[in-house]
Amino acid sequence: MRCDLQHKTVLLVDDEQRFVDNLARRLNLRGFNTLVAYDCRSAIKSIHQHAPGLMVLDLRLPDIDGVELLRRIKDKHPHIQVIILTGHGTREDYQECLALGARAFLHKPVDISELTELLSEAERITA
């Protein structure tokens, strides 16, 4: 199902390249514009260059912990709506991420319809 709304850009941050590239394609088919970063440093650079309003963030990344990146994003760019999508999150991670301002905390594998709905809801907040 393709959305008719003009979507803002979603930054996908995950070091599992095949997974995140596939997710980007699936979101593009649903009308989202996507950027992909495979590590936190690339994500920070993309934020400065493209100013995305939405982000899907993994917690296990090679250079900086995803929770730490969420903390930095919410400190410097509180308007960015962040959805955590991880295969390794704990209850403590869940609680910490929501306390830091994450919009949602999802586990892999994700239902694309659920993610699309959450991104659409988050987008309405940033509009």
N, C-alpha and C positions, 0 to 999 in steps of 0.2 A: 504494500500500500504506500503510495507516494503522497507525502504531505503537500498541500497547496501553499502553505505559509512559506515566506522567505525566511529561512532559518539563519541564525547567526552562526558564527564559526565555533566548532567544537574541537578542542585540543585533546587528543588521545595520547596518554602517556603510559607506556608499557614496554618492557624490554623483550617481550615475546613477539618478535617481529612478524611472524606469520599470523599470529592471532590478531594483533592490532591492525595490520594491513587489511585482513579480512573484515574486521569490525568496521574500519573506515569505509570500505566498499559497500558494506551493508547499510551503513548510515547514509552514505551518498545516495544510494538508491531510494532512500526514504526522504530525500530532500535536504539533508544536512550538508553543510560545508565542513570538511574535516581537515585538520592538520595532525601530523603524527610526530611524536618525539619518543625515542627509545631510551632516554635517560633524563635525569632531572636538569642537567645543565642545558641540554637542547630544549627542554620544556621552558625553562626560564628565558632563553633567547627567543623562542616563539612568542611568549607572552609579551615581551618588549617590542617585537617586530609587528605582531598581528593583533594584539589586544583582544583575544577571544573572550567571549562572555561566559562560555561553558567549558568544563573540563571533565574528562573521565580519567581517573588516576589510579594506577596500581600501587600497592604498598611496597612490594619487593622490587627494588630497582638497583642497578649496579653501583651508582655513585653516591646518591643521597637517599636516605630512607623516605618513603612516600609520606609518612606522617610529618616528617620535618619539612618536606616540600609544601604540604598542605598548610602547615603553620606559617611558613614564609609567604605563601600566596595570600592567605587571609589577612596577614599583617600589612602587606604592601598593596594588594589588589582585592579588597573585601567584596567588590561587586562580582567577581568571578564565581559562578555557581559550580561547585565541585561535587561530582559523584565518584565515590570510591568503588572500584571494581577489582576484586582480588581473589586469588585462589588460596590465600594463606592467612586470612585475617582471623584474629582471635576476638573474644568478647571484649577484652581490654582495648584492642585496636578500634573496635566498633564504637565503644563509649568515648574514647579519646577523639576520634575523627568527628563524631557528631558534636562533641563539646567544642571543637575547634571551628565548627561551622560547615562541615560537609553536609550537603543536602540529603544524601542517601548513602547507604553502604550495601553493596551487592556482592555476591559471590559468583565466581566463574564455575561452570559456564552460565552465561547470562541469557535470559529470555529477551530477544531483540525487541519484542513489543513492549515489554516492561521498561527497558532502557530508553526506548524511543519516547514513551509516555513521560518518563521522568525528565528527559531532556526538554521536551516540549513544555512541561510545567515550569521547569527552571528558566527556560527562555522567556516565558511570559513575565517572570519576575524581573528580568534584566531589561525588558523592553521599555 
